[in-house]
Amino acid sequence: MAKDLTRGNPLRIILLFSIPLAIGNACNQLYSMVDSMIVGRWCGPDKLAAVGNAGSVIFMLLGFFWGLPAGFTIITGQRFGAKDAVGVRRSFCASVVLCSALVAAVTLIFLAYLRPILVAMNTPENILADSLRYLRIIVVGTPSMTFYLLMSFLMRALGDSRRPLYVIVFSSFLNAALDLFLVCVLGMEVAGAAVATVISQFLSGLICLLIILRKFPELIPHGREDWRFDLKYYWEHLRVAVPMALQFSVTGVGCVILQSAFNQFGSDTVAATTAASRLEGLICIPFFAIGTTLAAYAAQNSGANNYRRILVGVRSGWLITAFVAVTGAILMMVFSAQLLQMFLDVKASPDILRAGRQYIYTVAPAYISLGMILIFRNTLQGMGCSLIPLLGGAMETLSRIFTAVYLAKWFGYTGACFASGITWTITGVMLMVYYVYEIRARLRGKRVNVGPRRPVGMGRSCKCAKSNRPT
């Protein structure tokens, strides 16, 4: 059942909408955490390092496939906020067609370059084969992941964050069970962890599709007219979605460069940063939940031309994020040793534990900057401004490349650990400054929606339709 986010108390709506998302994100983190815990404890630190080394490449690729459905469904949310029933159905059809075509093309291209990418990353020889094996299975399974993401984002675009939560809870438990069976019982090691992830995501997508067919009549096409190819309408979706997809991929390039910097210090260091980054993912759960909420919230309110309501919602989201960032950083630093033991046999590898704790102490104080990025980036995307978030992703990548390469060269492992915090701070401040500029322009009437029948596109500065100035 769809939910209208253009009415009611913004703080209450954001909290109620984001709590299921946070729980869902927590379950989603089980995918990577369970993979790492089982592989690290049952198969050893080298296998954990192989999975962690593949993680940055996966983020570069899957970030593109995450951004596509997220961008397409922003248009769906805007049409829903504008009370455009035909536009909602046509947006659903356009999203399915465009996702299918782009995923098929990009997957085939990427498969051909996996090994050269790993070699260029200075991947240690003792983990290269396992990293490649893990990556190939995940990449082949990207259509399953994109299918699941599109279906879940469509439900969230219409204001339902509860049913996607139920699906991800089921999927996470299924993934854990498959991990234990394939890795521990059948002895498939890293390949088993990858196969478990692909199967879980495919079944999640099927369940989401069944829910849409039964509970979301607003999305169901009425006939051929909804599926009709319309280049202009498809372009409206691509103008928002492709920059979002590229933004995540560009950010992923920076993560690959950073991983390359860590790789030069050996597989033990890779294992340590893998374990620490999995813990970091837990702290980021509320950030992603608030960010996803604000994207849907901003999309619907942008469709209704209610920008003052967006301003109030962003303030509420920022207060929640700041509290979580400070609290999470303190807990991570205080209990770092105990948390790292979930992934590693610290008695057998004290040096790995020491490196993991150093990474946590260095990165944790910058969590608030990461929260800033997710708030302002998602809000701007929900408003239809996809160019600036893309430029922010490029800035994030350039900063990460510079800091990872030069700080690692000048200060060794400690310098590489500082790369993420510096990058998050630079990017977060840039996005915040542009958000302030953009929301003020909207409130003054310089840029508004142009009508309920047309999705919000992009103008010269932020790809948002411009209105005539009042006389």
Buried (B, 14 or more C-beta within 10 A) or exposed (E): EBBBBBEEEBBEBBBBBBBBBBBBBBBBBBBBBBBBBBBBBBBBBBBBBBBBBBBBBBBBBBBBBBBBBBBBBBBBBBBBBBEBEEBBBBBBBBBBBBBBEBBEEBBEEBBEEBBEBBEEBBBBEEBBBBBBBBBBBBBBBBBBBBBBBBBBBBBBBBBBBBBBBBBBBBBBBBBBEBBBEBBBEEEBBBBBBBBBBBBBBBBBBBBBBEBBEEBBEBBEEEEEEBBEEEEEBBEBBBBBBBBBBBBBBBBBBBBBBBBBBBBBBBBBBBBBBBBBBBBBBBBBBBBBBBBBBBBBBBBBBBBBBBBEBBBBBBEBBBEBBBEBBBEBBEBBEEEBEEBBBBBBEBEEBEEBBEBBBBBBBBBBBBBBBBBBBBBBBBBBBBBBBBBBBBBBBBBBBBBBBBBBBEBBEEEEBEBBBBBBBBBBBBBBBBBBEBBEEBBEBBEEEBBBBBEBEBBBBBBEBBBBBBEEEEE
